[in-house]
């Protein structure tokens, strides 16, 4: 039995309660900016990656960056495409380090797209048991204006961008954004090698969902190249994301939780 099967099978015995890019190559790197293709760049937005895709119709951006990074993000976008408008902002999930600058994008006229559950978490107060406090709803301008349940396609400037739900992975509302012509997939904190085990357990995120989501994005969607280069949100962009190493860490964490709570029912899991 492999580790993916163990993760799925063990879930019945114990429930366990960023942005990443998987890309074929990087062309160049500047301070705070990594160019993946002639149309696609990654901006360091306060330690969280913002992805900018330039089309003839304007900019499509994935995640808006962490608190305090808004002016730098907007300046970087103007540098990439001085006269382009920002048409679309995708939020890969609801966390503040990926959505802190949403209001600035809304003020530029961008529509904000997310999975349905991400909007739900952003638009209401909720109790966060991890820090034992209530978190207030985000301002109306920061909340996504367009949502989806399963998947969709955005056609803009002659480009086709696919997006879809990553089920119960890092949070309950993760999504991927697939830039098909560039063979680049943004997956948020579903890949977070510097912060693992990064799981928003109280919304439904768990290790099995994360492993399944990494497989979906890395192999079934990234079919142009079987083993695309992987770049994590909270990761040194000069180093490749090792998917097997990430999955191994997740598996070890999950096994530790099982052994702490009670002896595993599956005899193939050794504590």
C-alpha positions as CSV (number, residue, x, y, z in Angstrom):
1,X,0.0,0.0,0.0
2,X,1.5,3.4,-1.0
3,X,1.4,6.6,1.1
4,X,-1.6,8.0,-0.8
5,X,-3.6,5.0,0.0
6,X,-2.6,5.1,3.6
7,X,-3.5,8.8,3.9
8,X,-7.0,8.1,2.5
9,X,-7.5,4.9,4.5
10,X,-6.3,6.4,7.8
11,X,-8.7,9.3,7.5
12,X,-11.5,7.2,9.0
13,X,-9.5,6.6,12.1
14,X,-8.2,10.2,12.7
15,X,-9.4,13.5,11.2
16,X,-6.6,16.1,11.0
17,X,-7.3,19.4,11.0
18,X,1.5,30.3,0.0
19,X,0.4,30.3,-3.4
20,X,2.3,27.9,-5.4
21,X,3.2,27.8,-9.1
22,X,4.1,24.8,-11.1
23,X,5.8,25.9,-14.2
24,X,8.0,24.5,-17.0
25,X,10.8,27.0,-16.6
26,X,12.0,30.4,-15.3
27,X,13.6,32.8,-17.7
28,X,15.0,35.4,-15.3
29,X,14.8,36.8,-11.8
30,X,15.0,40.3,-10.5
31,X,14.6,41.7,-7.0
32,X,11.1,40.7,-6.0
33,X,10.2,39.5,-9.5
34,X,10.6,36.2,-11.2
35,X,9.8,35.9,-14.9
36,X,8.4,32.5,-15.9
37,X,7.5,33.2,-19.5
38,X,7.3,36.4,-21.7
39,X,3.8,36.9,-20.4
40,X,3.8,35.4,-16.9
41,X,5.6,36.8,-13.8
42,X,5.7,36.1,-10.1
43,X,5.8,39.1,-7.7
44,X,7.1,38.7,-4.1
45,X,4.2,40.3,-2.2
46,X,5.4,40.4,1.4
47,X,6.5,36.8,1.4
48,X,3.4,35.5,-0.6
49,X,3.5,35.1,-4.3
50,X,1.3,37.2,-6.7
51,X,1.1,35.8,-10.2
52,X,0.6,38.2,-13.1
53,X,-0.4,37.1,-16.6
54,X,-0.3,39.7,-19.4
55,X,-2.9,39.4,-22.2
56,X,-4.0,41.8,-25.0
57,X,-7.1,42.5,-22.9
58,X,-5.3,43.3,-19.7
59,X,-3.8,41.6,-16.6
60,X,-5.1,38.5,-15.0
61,X,-3.7,38.1,-11.4
62,X,-3.7,35.3,-8.9
63,X,-3.8,36.4,-5.3
64,X,-3.3,39.9,-4.1
65,X,-0.5,39.6,-1.6
66,X,0.1,40.1,2.1
67,X,-0.7,43.0,4.4
68,X,1.5,46.0,3.7
69,X,2.5,44.9,0.2
70,X,-0.2,46.6,-1.8
71,X,1.8,49.6,-3.1
72,X,4.7,47.4,-4.2
73,X,2.4,45.0,-5.9
74,X,0.7,47.7,-7.9
75,X,4.0,49.3,-8.8
76,X,5.3,45.9,-10.1
77,X,2.1,45.4,-12.2
78,X,2.5,48.8,-13.7
79,X,6.1,48.0,-14.5
80,X,5.1,44.8,-16.3
81,X,2.3,46.4,-18.3
82,X,2.2,50.2,-17.9
83,X,-1.0,50.8,-19.9
84,X,-2.9,47.6,-19.1
85,X,-5.9,47.4,-16.9
86,X,-6.4,44.7,-14.3
87,X,-9.4,42.6,-15.5
88,X,-9.5,39.6,-13.1
89,X,-8.1,38.7,-9.7
90,X,-8.3,35.1,-8.6
91,X,-8.2,34.3,-4.9
92,X,-6.8,30.8,-4.3
93,X,-8.3,30.7,-0.8
94,X,-9.5,33.2,1.9
95,X,-6.3,33.7,4.1
96,X,-5.1,37.3,4.6
97,X,-1.6,36.7,3.3
98,X,-3.2,35.9,-0.1
99,X,-6.1,38.4,-0.1
100,X,-4.9,41.5,1.9
101,X,-4.9,43.8,-1.1
102,X,-8.2,42.8,-2.7
103,X,-9.7,46.2,-2.1
104,X,-6.9,47.8,-4.2
105,X,-7.7,45.5,-7.1
106,X,-11.5,46.2,-6.7
107,X,-10.7,49.9,-6.9
108,X,-9.0,49.3,-10.3
109,X,-12.2,47.7,-11.6
110,X,-11.0,44.1,-11.4
111,X,-13.6,41.3,-10.9
112,X,-12.5,39.0,-8.0
113,X,-13.1,35.3,-8.6
114,X,-12.9,32.5,-6.0
115,X,-14.4,29.1,-5.1
116,X,-17.8,29.5,-3.4
117,X,-16.6,28.5,0.1
118,X,-13.8,31.1,0.0
119,X,-16.3,33.9,-0.4
120,X,-18.3,32.5,2.4
121,X,-15.4,32.6,4.8
122,X,-14.5,36.1,3.8
123,X,-18.0,37.6,4.0
124,X,-18.9,36.6,7.6
125,X,-17.5,36.6,11.1
126,X,-16.2,33.3,12.3
127,X,-14.5,31.7,15.3
128,X,-10.9,30.6,14.8
129,X,-10.2,27.8,17.3
130,X,-6.5,27.8,16.4
131,X,-6.1,31.3,17.9
132,X,-9.2,31.2,20.1
133,X,-10.8,34.4,18.8
134,X,-13.4,35.7,16.4
135,X,-12.3,37.0,13.0
136,X,-14.4,39.7,11.5
137,X,-15.7,39.6,8.0
138,X,-13.7,41.4,5.4
139,X,-14.9,44.7,3.9
140,X,-17.4,44.4,1.1
141,X,-14.8,45.6,-1.5
142,X,-12.5,42.8,-0.5
143,X,-15.0,40.0,-1.0
144,X,-15.0,38.0,-4.3
145,X,-17.7,39.2,-6.8
146,X,-17.9,36.0,-8.8
147,X,-17.8,32.4,-7.5
148,X,-17.8,28.9,-8.9
149,X,-18.5,25.5,-7.3
150,X,-16.5,23.0,-9.4
151,X,-14.6,24.6,-12.3
152,X,-14.7,27.1,-15.1
153,X,-12.8,28.7,-18.0
154,X,-11.8,32.3,-18.6
155,X,-11.1,33.3,-22.2
156,X,-9.3,36.6,-22.5
157,X,-6.9,38.2,-25.0
158,X,-6.7,35.0,-27.0
159,X,-5.7,33.0,-23.9
160,X,-7.6,30.2,-22.2
161,X,-7.3,30.0,-18.4
162,X,-8.8,27.1,-16.6
163,X,-9.7,27.1,-12.9
164,X,-11.3,24.7,-10.5
165,X,-11.9,23.4,-6.9
166,X,-9.2,21.6,-5.0
167,X,-11.4,19.6,-2.6
168,X,-10.7,19.8,1.2
169,X,-6.9,20.5,0.8
170,X,-5.4,23.4,2.6
171,X,-8.8,24.9,3.4
172,X,-12.4,24.1,2.4
173,X,-12.3,26.5,-0.6
174,X,-8.9,26.1,-2.4
175,X,-8.7,26.5,-6.1
176,X,-6.2,26.1,-8.9
177,X,-5.6,28.5,-11.8
178,X,-4.2,26.9,-15.0
179,X,-2.5,29.1,-17.5
180,X,-2.7,26.6,-20.4
181,X,-0.5,28.3,-23.0
182,X,2.3,28.7,-20.4
183,X,1.7,25.3,-18.7
184,X,1.7,27.0,-15.3
185,X,-0.6,26.1,-12.5
186,X,-1.2,28.3,-9.4
187,X,-2.5,26.4,-6.4
188,X,-2.1,28.6,-3.4
189,X,-1.1,27.1,-0.1
190,X,-2.0,23.6,-1.3
191,X,1.8,23.6,-1.8
192,X,3.5,25.3,1.2
193,X,6.9,23.6,1.7
194,X,8.2,26.1,4.3
195,X,5.1,26.0,6.5
196,X,4.1,22.3,6.4
197,X,2.0,20.8,7.8
198,X,0.0,23.8,6.6
199,X,-3.7,22.8,7.2
200,X,-6.7,24.9,8.0
201,X,-8.2,22.0,9.8
202,X,-11.2,23.8,11.3
203,X,-12.6,24.5,7.8
204,X,-12.0,21.0,6.6
205,X,-8.5,21.0,5.2
206,X,-6.6,17.7,5.7
207,X,-3.4,15.9,4.5
208,X,-5.1,13.5,2.2
209,X,-6.9,16.3,0.4
210,X,-3.7,18.1,0.0
211,X,-1.9,15.1,-1.5
212,X,-4.8,14.5,-3.9
213,X,-4.9,18.1,-4.9
214,X,-1.1,18.2,-5.6
215,X,-1.5,15.1,-7.8
216,X,-4.4,16.7,-9.7
217,X,-2.6,19.9,-10.4
218,X,0.8,18.4,-11.0
219,X,0.0,15.5,-13.2
220,X,-3.5,15.5,-14.6
221,X,-3.6,19.2,-15.4
222,X,0.1,19.8,-16.1
223,X,0.1,17.3,-18.9
224,X,2.2,19.4,-21.3
225,X,5.2,18.3,-19.3
226,X,4.9,15.3,-17.1
227,X,7.2,16.7,-14.3
228,X,6.8,20.5,-14.4
229,X,9.0,22.7,-12.2
230,X,7.3,23.4,-9.0
231,X,7.5,26.8,-7.1
232,X,5.9,27.3,-3.7
233,X,4.3,30.4,-2.2
234,X,6.3,30.3,1.0
235,X,9.4,29.0,-0.6
236,X,12.7,30.3,-1.9
237,X,12.0,30.8,-5.6
238,X,15.6,29.8,-6.5
239,X,14.9,26.3,-5.4
240,X,12.5,23.8,-7.0
241,X,9.6,22.4,-5.0
242,X,10.1,18.7,-4.4
243,X,6.6,17.2,-4.5
244,X,7.7,13.8,-3.2
245,X,9.4,15.4,-0.2
246,X,6.3,17.5,0.6
247,X,4.1,14.4,0.4
248,X,6.6,12.5,2.7
249,X,6.4,15.2,5.3
250,X,2.6,15.2,5.2
251,X,2.5,11.5,5.5
252,X,4.8,11.5,8.5
253,X,2.7,14.2,10.2
254,X,-0.5,12.2,9.6
255,X,1.0,9.0,10.9
256,X,2.1,10.8,14.0
257,X,-1.4,12.1,14.7
258,X,-2.8,8.6,14.3
259,X,-0.3,7.1,16.7
260,X,-0.8,9.8,19.3
261,X,-4.6,9.4,19.3
262,X,-4.9,5.6,19.3
263,X,-3.1,2.6,17.7
264,X,-3.8,2.5,14.0
265,X,-6.3,0.0,12.7
266,X,-4.3,-0.4,9.5
267,X,-1.5,-2.9,10.3
268,X,0.6,-1.5,7.5
269,X,1.1,1.8,9.5
270,X,4.0,1.5,11.8
271,X,4.2,3.9,14.8
